[in-house]
Amino acid sequence: MEHPPSAAAAADPYHTALATFDELLAHAQAAGEPEPTAMTLATVRDGRPHARIVLLKGADTRGFRFFTNYTSAKAADLDANAWAALCFHWKRLRDGVQVRVEGRVEKLPDADSDAYFATRPRGSQLGAWASLQSQPLPDPARFEQRYAQAQAQYAHGPVPRPSHWGGYLVVPDRIEFWYGAQFRLHERHVYARDAAGVWTCGMLYP
Ligand SMILES: Cc1cc2nc3c(=O)[nH]c(=O)nc-3n(C[C@H](O)[C@H](O)[C@H](O)COP(=O)(O)O)c2cc1C
């Protein structure tokens, strides 16, 4: 999670927001949050929202990354409507911290997905071949069978990344930090990019 260190960059609200995010995530990890990188991912298809948890696998000036199956329900949502919202909750920080990220979503370049896939445990790599994520599973034995097939197929070498598995990048145009406080006197700091691409920041009533 690296950001350009220049003084100009440091003064830009977007860089300030990313630096704040990094700092909070590091504190959440240090505070022993059980799943600090877990985030709700909300997508919308035909006007109907769908939400599920995925894991953040990096955030930098390009955006917030996660990995999944490109034929899953969430991928179908994103094919139809490339906008998403992310939501983190870190209960152990202060009186609770929430971070909300919204933006357009794009697929990561194959090279990035290859690089991340190569770092995954072999069992997860085989699982990516075996799972038809979000498709009906008529019989759990069918999944075990597909896993065994993948094991046999790649028994003698590395497991390549399936082309149906890879990463997405949420390119933010809005990042909100919500800091819980006693008596509901919460603080909300919003960073947003306008149509001209200029980032500004401000506060909201809780
Ligand atoms: C803590 C946690 C982490 C998860 N991380 C991921 C992830 O990084 N990628 C993923 O595809 N699914 C992940 N899942 C499973 C998703 O929540 C979801 O069940 C799955 O992606 C199918 O969603 P869909 O049918 O809406 O596409 C995770 C679930 C939990 C509870």
The ligand as a Gaussian input file, in Angstrom:
#p B3LYP/6-31G(d) Opt

LIG

0 1
 C      -14.412000     -13.060000       5.528000
 C      -14.811000     -13.411000       4.118000
 C      -13.925000     -13.143000       3.088000
 C      -14.276000     -13.426000       1.761000
 N      -13.403000     -13.079000       0.772000
 C      -13.767000     -13.295000      -0.515000
 C      -12.936000     -12.817000      -1.567000
 O      -11.883000     -12.180000      -1.358000
 N      -13.323000     -13.088000      -2.836000
 C      -14.492000     -13.761000      -3.124000
 O      -14.788000     -13.966000      -4.310000
 N      -15.314000     -14.176000      -2.151000
 C      -14.991000     -13.957000      -0.857000
 N      -15.825000     -14.349000       0.152000
 C      -17.110000     -15.016000      -0.227000
 C      -18.132000     -13.946000      -0.650000
 O      -18.676000     -13.314000       0.491000
 C      -19.280000     -14.514000      -1.508000
 O      -19.945000     -15.553000      -0.815000
 C      -18.803000     -15.066000      -2.857000
 O      -17.803000     -14.246000      -3.422000
 C      -19.975000     -15.187000      -3.831000
 O      -20.579000     -13.924000      -3.999000
 P      -21.517000     -13.588000      -5.264000
 O      -22.401000     -14.806000      -5.480000
 O      -22.297000     -12.380000      -4.870000
 O      -20.622000     -13.359000      -6.454000
 C      -15.522000     -14.049000       1.475000
 C      -16.410000     -14.316000       2.516000
 C      -16.065000     -13.994000       3.826000
 C      -17.068000     -14.268000       4.918000

